[in-house]
Amino acid sequence: MEITDVKVFKLKGKGKLIGVANIVVGNHIVLKGIRIIDGERGRFIAMPSRVDNRFKEPKFREHFHPISQDARDMLTNAILEAYDNLEE
């Protein structure tokens, strides 16, 4: 998997949500709406999700997500690096 483009948008005044990212994979697929969260144990990314109301207690279901830890690390590193390189 090759991440060929990362676009990050910083957000202010949104609590722990500090940004949103869109990535392009292999110049073929765009993945939009990846959230950048500043949590208690540091920054992390959260995949786009929706509420699934088919159950007694609604559950959040991700639209897409990495299957392996290596893929998640690659996404996280690329997005956080792009976030850090943005000028204020």
Backbone as XML, in Angstrom:
<?xml version="1.0"?>
<chain id="A" units="angstrom">
  <residue number="1" name="MET">
    <atom name="N" x="0.849" y="-1.170" z="0.000"/>
    <atom name="CA" x="0.000" y="0.000" z="0.000"/>
    <atom name="C" x="0.894" y="1.231" z="0.000"/>
  </residue>
  <residue number="2" name="GLU">
    <atom name="N" x="0.643" y="2.114" z="-0.924"/>
    <atom name="CA" x="1.416" y="3.341" z="-1.016"/>
    <atom name="C" x="0.478" y="4.529" z="-0.840"/>
  </residue>
  <residue number="3" name="ILE">
    <atom name="N" x="0.765" y="5.360" z="0.138"/>
    <atom name="CA" x="-0.003" y="6.581" z="0.342"/>
    <atom name="C" x="0.634" y="7.641" z="-0.540"/>
  </residue>
  <residue number="4" name="THR">
    <atom name="N" x="-0.115" y="8.115" z="-1.544"/>
    <atom name="CA" x="0.458" y="9.029" z="-2.523"/>
    <atom name="C" x="0.122" y="10.490" z="-2.255"/>
  </residue>
  <residue number="5" name="ASP">
    <atom name="N" x="-0.843" y="10.770" z="-1.385"/>
    <atom name="CA" x="-1.148" y="12.160" z="-1.043"/>
    <atom name="C" x="-1.877" y="12.198" z="0.289"/>
  </residue>
  <residue number="6" name="VAL">
    <atom name="N" x="-1.567" y="13.222" z="1.078"/>
    <atom name="CA" x="-2.238" y="13.438" z="2.357"/>
    <atom name="C" x="-2.610" y="14.910" z="2.443"/>
  </residue>
  <residue number="7" name="LYS">
    <atom name="N" x="-3.873" y="15.182" z="2.723"/>
    <atom name="CA" x="-4.334" y="16.549" z="2.950"/>
    <atom name="C" x="-4.913" y="16.603" z="4.353"/>
  </residue>
  <residue number="8" name="VAL">
    <atom name="N" x="-4.421" y="17.550" z="5.143"/>
    <atom name="CA" x="-4.849" y="17.678" z="6.527"/>
    <atom name="C" x="-5.419" y="19.066" z="6.742"/>
  </residue>
  <residue number="9" name="PHE">
    <atom name="N" x="-6.502" y="19.123" z="7.492"/>
    <atom name="CA" x="-7.156" y="20.390" z="7.827"/>
    <atom name="C" x="-7.219" y="20.493" z="9.341"/>
  </residue>
  <residue number="10" name="LYS">
    <atom name="N" x="-6.505" y="21.485" z="9.902"/>
    <atom name="CA" x="-6.525" y="21.688" z="11.350"/>
    <atom name="C" x="-7.844" y="22.321" z="11.757"/>
  </residue>
  <residue number="11" name="LEU">
    <atom name="N" x="-8.332" y="21.925" z="12.918"/>
    <atom name="CA" x="-9.573" y="22.469" z="13.464"/>
    <atom name="C" x="-9.283" y="23.084" z="14.820"/>
  </residue>
  <residue number="12" name="LYS">
    <atom name="N" x="-9.941" y="24.189" z="15.114"/>
    <atom name="CA" x="-9.790" y="24.835" z="16.419"/>
    <atom name="C" x="-11.156" y="24.925" z="17.076"/>
  </residue>
  <residue number="13" name="GLY">
    <atom name="N" x="-11.169" y="24.816" z="18.378"/>
    <atom name="CA" x="-12.411" y="24.956" z="19.123"/>
    <atom name="C" x="-13.337" y="23.765" z="19.014"/>
  </residue>
  <residue number="14" name="LYS">
    <atom name="N" x="-12.806" y="22.600" z="18.687"/>
    <atom name="CA" x="-13.630" y="21.396" z="18.534"/>
    <atom name="C" x="-13.291" y="20.358" z="19.602"/>
  </residue>
  <residue number="15" name="GLY">
    <atom name="N" x="-12.778" y="20.791" z="20.743"/>
    <atom name="CA" x="-12.431" y="19.862" z="21.816"/>
    <atom name="C" x="-11.228" y="19.024" z="21.451"/>
  </residue>
  <residue number="16" name="LYS">
    <atom name="N" x="-11.359" y="17.720" z="21.616"/>
    <atom name="CA" x="-10.247" y="16.815" z="21.352"/>
    <atom name="C" x="-10.028" y="16.566" z="19.864"/>
  </residue>
  <residue number="17" name="LEU">
    <atom name="N" x="-11.002" y="16.923" z="19.037"/>
    <atom name="CA" x="-10.851" y="16.795" z="17.587"/>
    <atom name="C" x="-9.987" y="17.960" z="17.104"/>
  </residue>
  <residue number="18" name="ILE">
    <atom name="N" x="-8.775" y="17.656" z="16.636"/>
    <atom name="CA" x="-7.843" y="18.711" z="16.251"/>
    <atom name="C" x="-7.643" y="18.817" z="14.746"/>
  </residue>
  <residue number="19" name="GLY">
    <atom name="N" x="-8.181" y="17.863" z="13.992"/>
    <atom name="CA" x="-8.030" y="17.933" z="12.545"/>
    <atom name="C" x="-8.764" y="16.817" z="11.838"/>
  </residue>
  <residue number="20" name="VAL">
    <atom name="N" x="-8.829" y="16.967" z="10.511"/>
    <atom name="CA" x="-9.430" y="15.966" z="9.633"/>
    <atom name="C" x="-8.474" y="15.759" z="8.468"/>
  </residue>
  <residue number="21" name="ALA">
    <atom name="N" x="-8.351" y="14.513" z="8.023"/>
    <atom name="CA" x="-7.426" y="14.208" z="6.932"/>
    <atom name="C" x="-8.135" y="13.444" z="5.822"/>
  </residue>
  <residue number="22" name="ASN">
    <atom name="N" x="-7.660" y="13.682" z="4.599"/>
    <atom name="CA" x="-8.045" y="12.906" z="3.422"/>
    <atom name="C" x="-6.752" y="12.331" z="2.857"/>
  </residue>
  <residue number="23" name="ILE">
    <atom name="N" x="-6.782" y="11.070" z="2.456"/>
    <atom name="CA" x="-5.582" y="10.477" z="1.874"/>
    <atom name="C" x="-5.909" y="9.852" z="0.526"/>
  </residue>
  <residue number="24" name="VAL">
    <atom name="N" x="-4.884" y="9.750" z="-0.307"/>
    <atom name="CA" x="-4.992" y="9.057" z="-1.587"/>
    <atom name="C" x="-4.071" y="7.840" z="-1.504"/>
  </residue>
  <residue number="25" name="VAL">
    <atom name="N" x="-4.605" y="6.688" z="-1.870"/>
    <atom name="CA" x="-3.844" y="5.444" z="-1.835"/>
    <atom name="C" x="-3.546" y="5.017" z="-3.272"/>
  </residue>
  <residue number="26" name="GLY">
    <atom name="N" x="-2.253" y="4.924" z="-3.579"/>
    <atom name="CA" x="-1.813" y="4.433" z="-4.879"/>
    <atom name="C" x="-2.334" y="5.225" z="-6.064"/>
  </residue>
  <residue number="27" name="ASN">
    <atom name="N" x="-2.635" y="6.494" z="-5.888"/>
    <atom name="CA" x="-3.211" y="7.337" z="-6.945"/>
    <atom name="C" x="-4.506" y="6.762" z="-7.507"/>
  </residue>
  <residue number="28" name="HIS">
    <atom name="N" x="-5.209" y="5.926" z="-6.716"/>
    <atom name="CA" x="-6.426" y="5.284" z="-7.202"/>
    <atom name="C" x="-7.641" y="5.465" z="-6.300"/>
  </residue>
  <residue number="29" name="ILE">
    <atom name="N" x="-7.415" y="5.536" z="-4.988"/>
    <atom name="CA" x="-8.536" y="5.563" z="-4.043"/>
    <atom name="C" x="-8.365" y="6.739" z="-3.090"/>
  </residue>
  <residue number="30" name="VAL">
    <atom name="N" x="-9.447" y="7.485" z="-2.864"/>
    <atom name="CA" x="-9.450" y="8.583" z="-1.903"/>
    <atom name="C" x="-10.228" y="8.141" z="-0.675"/>
  </residue>
  <residue number="31" name="LEU">
    <atom name="N" x="-9.636" y="8.320" z="0.481"/>
    <atom name="CA" x="-10.296" y="8.038" z="1.753"/>
    <atom name="C" x="-10.441" y="9.367" z="2.490"/>
  </residue>
  <residue number="32" name="LYS">
    <atom name="N" x="-11.677" y="9.784" z="2.736"/>
    <atom name="CA" x="-11.937" y="11.106" z="3.314"/>
    <atom name="C" x="-12.519" y="10.991" z="4.714"/>
  </residue>
  <residue number="33" name="GLY">
    <atom name="N" x="-12.261" y="12.028" z="5.498"/>
    <atom name="CA" x="-12.904" y="12.146" z="6.797"/>
    <atom name="C" x="-12.231" y="11.403" z="7.930"/>
  </residue>
  <residue number="34" name="ILE">
    <atom name="N" x="-10.925" y="11.167" z="7.836"/>
    <atom name="CA" x="-10.200" y="10.530" z="8.933"/>
    <atom name="C" x="-9.958" y="11.599" z="9.993"/>
  </residue>
  <residue number="35" name="ARG">
    <atom name="N" x="-10.436" y="11.355" z="11.204"/>
    <atom name="CA" x="-10.321" y="12.358" z="12.266"/>
    <atom name="C" x="-8.992" y="12.218" z="12.996"/>
  </residue>
  <residue number="36" name="ILE">
    <atom name="N" x="-8.441" y="13.352" z="13.394"/>
    <atom name="CA" x="-7.224" y="13.385" z="14.198"/>
    <atom name="C" x="-7.650" y="13.839" z="15.590"/>
  </residue>
  <residue number="37" name="ILE">
    <atom name="N" x="-7.391" y="12.984" z="16.588"/>
    <atom name="CA" x="-7.855" y="13.209" z="17.948"/>
    <atom name="C" x="-6.649" y="13.393" z="18.865"/>
  </residue>
  <residue number="38" name="ASP">
    <atom name="N" x="-6.747" y="14.370" z="19.774"/>
    <atom name="CA" x="-5.724" y="14.572" z="20.799"/>
    <atom name="C" x="-6.279" y="14.001" z="22.097"/>
  </residue>
  <residue number="39" name="GLY">
    <atom name="N" x="-5.990" y="12.734" z="22.349"/>
    <atom name="CA" x="-6.540" y="12.032" z="23.506"/>
    <atom name="C" x="-5.654" y="12.128" z="24.729"/>
  </residue>
  <residue number="40" name="GLU">
    <atom name="N" x="-6.091" y="11.503" z="25.789"/>
    <atom name="CA" x="-5.355" y="11.527" z="27.052"/>
    <atom name="C" x="-3.998" y="10.844" z="26.942"/>
  </residue>
  <residue number="41" name="ARG">
    <atom name="N" x="-3.877" y="9.849" z="26.060"/>
    <atom name="CA" x="-2.605" y="9.134" z="25.889"/>
    <atom name="C" x="-1.881" y="9.548" z="24.614"/>
  </residue>
  <residue number="42" name="GLY">
    <atom name="N" x="-2.215" y="10.711" z="24.063"/>
    <atom name="CA" x="-1.546" y="11.199" z="22.865"/>
    <atom name="C" x="-2.485" y="11.260" z="21.673"/>
  </residue>
  <residue number="43" name="ARG">
    <atom name="N" x="-1.917" y="11.649" z="20.536"/>
    <atom name="CA" x="-2.717" y="11.807" z="19.321"/>
    <atom name="C" x="-2.913" y="10.463" z="18.634"/>
  </residue>
  <residue number="44" name="PHE">
    <atom name="N" x="-4.065" y="10.320" z="17.989"/>
    <atom name="CA" x="-4.356" y="9.117" z="17.220"/>
    <atom name="C" x="-5.355" y="9.476" z="16.129"/>
  </residue>
  <residue number="45" name="ILE">
    <atom name="N" x="-5.552" y="8.552" z="15.194"/>
    <atom name="CA" x="-6.521" y="8.780" z="14.121"/>
    <atom name="C" x="-7.738" y="7.883" z="14.354"/>
  </residue>
  <residue number="46" name="ALA">
    <atom name="N" x="-8.876" y="8.370" z="13.882"/>
    <atom name="CA" x="-10.127" y="7.609" z="13.979"/>
    <atom name="C" x="-10.758" y="7.577" z="12.595"/>
  </residue>
  <residue number="47" name="MET">
    <atom name="N" x="-11.125" y="6.389" z="12.171"/>
    <atom name="CA" x="-11.723" y="6.204" z="10.852"/>
    <atom name="C" x="-13.161" y="6.732" z="10.831"/>
  </residue>
  <residue number="48" name="PRO">
    <atom name="N" x="-13.638" y="7.153" z="9.665"/>
    <atom name="CA" x="-15.036" y="7.590" z="9.546"/>
    <atom name="C" x="-15.977" y="6.451" z="9.951"/>
  </residue>
  <residue number="49" name="SER">
    <atom name="N" x="-17.042" y="6.809" z="10.645"/>
    <atom name="CA" x="-17.975" y="5.782" z="11.110"/>
    <atom name="C" x="-19.401" y="6.308" z="11.058"/>
  </residue>
  <residue number="50" name="ARG">
    <atom name="N" x="-20.328" y="5.390" z="11.237"/>
    <atom name="CA" x="-21.740" y="5.746" z="11.285"/>
    <atom name="C" x="-22.379" y="4.930" z="12.394"/>
  </residue>
  <residue number="51" name="VAL">
    <atom name="N" x="-23.543" y="5.346" z="12.846"/>
    <atom name="CA" x="-24.259" y="4.614" z="13.880"/>
    <atom name="C" x="-25.130" y="3.559" z="13.207"/>
  </residue>
  <residue number="52" name="ASP">
    <atom name="N" x="-25.019" y="2.327" z="13.684"/>
    <atom name="CA" x="-25.823" y="1.217" z="13.187"/>
    <atom name="C" x="-26.908" y="0.949" z="14.224"/>
  </residue>
  <residue number="53" name="ASN">
    <atom name="N" x="-28.148" y="1.262" z="13.886"/>
    <atom name="CA" x="-29.268" y="1.150" z="14.824"/>
    <atom name="C" x="-30.013" y="-0.176" z="14.736"/>
  </residue>
  <residue number="54" name="ARG">
    <atom name="N" x="-29.434" y="-1.176" z="14.110"/>
    <atom name="CA" x="-30.129" y="-2.456" z="13.954"/>
    <atom name="C" x="-30.114" y="-3.294" z="15.228"/>
  </residue>
  <residue number="55" name="PHE">
    <atom name="N" x="-29.416" y="-2.855" z="16.241"/>
    <atom name="CA" x="-29.276" y="-3.615" z="17.467"/>
    <atom name="C" x="-29.964" y="-2.894" z="18.619"/>
  </residue>
  <residue number="56" name="LYS">
    <atom name="N" x="-30.147" y="-3.588" z="19.734"/>
    <atom name="CA" x="-30.783" y="-2.964" z="20.896"/>
    <atom name="C" x="-30.008" y="-1.729" z="21.332"/>
  </residue>
  <residue number="57" name="GLU">
    <atom name="N" x="-28.700" y="-1.869" z="21.374"/>
    <atom name="CA" x="-27.848" y="-0.729" z="21.682"/>
    <atom name="C" x="-27.101" y="-0.352" z="20.404"/>
  </residue>
  <residue number="58" name="PRO">
    <atom name="N" x="-27.294" y="0.879" z="19.917"/>
    <atom name="CA" x="-26.624" y="1.286" z="18.667"/>
    <atom name="C" x="-25.104" y="1.138" z="18.780"/>
  </residue>
  <residue number="59" name="LYS">
    <atom name="N" x="-24.485" y="0.731" z="17.670"/>
    <atom name="CA" x="-23.040" y="0.550" z="17.610"/>
    <atom name="C" x="-22.475" y="1.420" z="16.496"/>
  </residue>
  <residue number="60" name="PHE">
    <atom name="N" x="-21.255" y="1.895" z="16.695"/>
    <atom name="CA" x="-20.570" y="2.627" z="15.645"/>
    <atom name="C" x="-19.883" y="1.626" z="14.729"/>
  </residue>
  <residue number="61" name="ARG">
    <atom name="N" x="-20.056" y="1.806" z="13.434"/>
    <atom name="CA" x="-19.430" y="0.958" z="12.415"/>
    <atom name="C" x="-18.540" y="1.837" z="11.542"/>
  </residue>
  <residue number="62" name="GLU">
    <atom name="N" x="-17.289" y="1.429" z="11.396"/>
    <atom name="CA" x="-16.360" y="2.182" z="10.557"/>
    <atom name="C" x="-16.665" y="1.928" z="9.084"/>
  </residue>
  <residue number="63" name="HIS">
    <atom name="N" x="-16.565" y="2.989" z="8.265"/>
    <atom name="CA" x="-16.758" y="2.852" z="6.819"/>
    <atom name="C" x="-15.616" y="2.052" z="6.207"/>
  </residue>
  <residue number="64" name="PHE">
    <atom name="N" x="-14.418" y="2.284" z="6.693"/>
    <atom name="CA" x="-13.238" y="1.541" z="6.260"/>
    <atom name="C" x="-12.240" y="1.572" z="7.393"/>
  </residue>
  <residue number="65" name="HIS">
    <atom name="N" x="-11.327" y="0.625" z="7.391"/>
    <atom name="CA" x="-10.291" y="0.585" z="8.419"/>
    <atom name="C" x="-9.154" y="-0.305" z="7.955"/>
  </residue>
  <residue number="66" name="PRO">
    <atom name="N" x="-7.948" y="-0.051" z="8.457"/>
    <atom name="CA" x="-6.821" y="-0.913" z="8.105"/>
    <atom name="C" x="-6.998" y="-2.289" z="8.739"/>
  </residue>
  <residue number="67" name="ILE">
    <atom name="N" x="-6.546" y="-3.310" z="8.047"/>
    <atom name="CA" x="-6.683" y="-4.674" z="8.544"/>
    <atom name="C" x="-5.509" y="-5.057" z="9.442"/>
  </residue>
  <residue number="68" name="SER">
    <atom name="N" x="-4.336" y="-4.560" z="9.127"/>
    <atom name="CA" x="-3.146" y="-4.930" z="9.910"/>
    <atom name="C" x="-2.631" y="-3.743" z="10.707"/>
  </residue>
  <residue number="69" name="GLN">
    <atom name="N" x="-1.867" y="-4.043" z="11.742"/>
    <atom name="CA" x="-1.259" y="-2.985" z="12.551"/>
    <atom name="C" x="-0.249" y="-2.193" z="11.723"/>
  </residue>
  <residue number="70" name="ASP">
    <atom name="N" x="0.465" y="-2.870" z="10.802"/>
    <atom name="CA" x="1.415" y="-2.168" z="9.943"/>
    <atom name="C" x="0.708" y="-1.124" z="9.079"/>
  </residue>
  <residue number="71" name="ALA">
    <atom name="N" x="-0.446" y="-1.482" z="8.531"/>
    <atom name="CA" x="-1.209" y="-0.533" z="7.708"/>
    <atom name="C" x="-1.709" y="0.632" z="8.558"/>
  </residue>
  <residue number="72" name="ARG">
    <atom name="N" x="-2.190" y="0.345" z="9.769"/>
    <atom name="CA" x="-2.650" y="1.412" z="10.664"/>
    <atom name="C" x="-1.499" y="2.345" z="11.017"/>
  </residue>
  <residue number="73" name="ASP">
    <atom name="N" x="-0.331" y="1.773" z="11.314"/>
    <atom name="CA" x="0.843" y="2.590" z="11.638"/>
    <atom name="C" x="1.240" y="3.472" z="10.461"/>
  </residue>
  <residue number="74" name="MET">
    <atom name="N" x="1.184" y="2.921" z="9.243"/>
    <atom name="CA" x="1.528" y="3.693" z="8.050"/>
    <atom name="C" x="0.579" y="4.882" z="7.887"/>
  </residue>
  <residue number="75" name="LEU">
    <atom name="N" x="-0.714" y="4.642" z="8.044"/>
    <atom name="CA" x="-1.699" y="5.727" z="7.952"/>
    <atom name="C" x="-1.472" y="6.767" z="9.045"/>
  </residue>
  <residue number="76" name="THR">
    <atom name="N" x="-1.333" y="6.300" z="10.268"/>
    <atom name="CA" x="-1.150" y="7.207" z="11.401"/>
    <atom name="C" x="0.084" y="8.065" z="11.213"/>
  </residue>
  <residue number="77" name="ASN">
    <atom name="N" x="1.203" y="7.451" z="10.876"/>
    <atom name="CA" x="2.450" y="8.200" z="10.709"/>
    <atom name="C" x="2.344" y="9.232" z="9.594"/>
  </residue>
  <residue number="78" name="ALA">
    <atom name="N" x="1.766" y="8.860" z="8.462"/>
    <atom name="CA" x="1.646" y="9.791" z="7.334"/>
    <atom name="C" x="0.743" y="10.971" z="7.693"/>
  </residue>
  <residue number="79" name="ILE">
    <atom name="N" x="-0.362" y="10.697" z="8.355"/>
    <atom name="CA" x="-1.314" y="11.762" z="8.691"/>
    <atom name="C" x="-0.747" y="12.680" z="9.768"/>
  </residue>
  <residue number="80" name="LEU">
    <atom name="N" x="-0.170" y="12.118" z="10.833"/>
    <atom name="CA" x="0.372" y="12.967" z="11.901"/>
    <atom name="C" x="1.589" y="13.763" z="11.426"/>
  </residue>
  <residue number="81" name="GLU">
    <atom name="N" x="2.378" y="13.197" z="10.538"/>
    <atom name="CA" x="3.511" y="13.943" z="9.974"/>
    <atom name="C" x="3.001" y="15.133" z="9.156"/>
  </residue>
  <residue number="82" name="ALA">
    <atom name="N" x="1.980" y="14.906" z="8.333"/>
    <atom name="CA" x="1.403" y="16.002" z="7.549"/>
    <atom name="C" x="0.789" y="17.049" z="8.471"/>
  </residue>
  <residue number="83" name="TYR">
    <atom name="N" x="0.151" y="16.625" z="9.555"/>
    <atom name="CA" x="-0.430" y="17.561" z="10.523"/>
    <atom name="C" x="0.662" y="18.419" z="11.142"/>
  </residue>
  <residue number="84" name="ASP">
    <atom name="N" x="1.761" y="17.781" z="11.561"/>
    <atom name="CA" x="2.866" y="18.505" z="12.193"/>
    <atom name="C" x="3.547" y="19.476" z="11.232"/>
  </residue>
  <residue number="85" name="ASN">
    <atom name="N" x="3.528" y="19.183" z="9.938"/>
    <atom name="CA" x="4.202" y="20.024" z="8.958"/>
    <atom name="C" x="3.338" y="21.187" z="8.467"/>
  </residue>
  <residue number="86" name="LEU">
    <atom name="N" x="2.054" y="21.223" z="8.869"/>
    <atom name="CA" x="1.194" y="22.344" z="8.471"/>
    <atom name="C" x="1.617" y="23.609" z="9.188"/>
  </residue>
  <residue number="87" name="GLU">
    <atom name="N" x="1.594" y="24.693" z="8.475"/>
    <atom name="CA" x="1.900" y="25.987" z="9.107"/>
    <atom name="C" x="0.627" y="26.517" z="9.752"/>
  </residue>
  <residue number="88" name="GLU">
    <atom name="N" x="0.788" y="27.192" z="10.849"/>
    <atom name="CA" x="-0.353" y="27.752" z="11.578"/>
    <atom name="C" x="-1.024" y="28.840" z="10.779"/>
  </residue>
</chain>
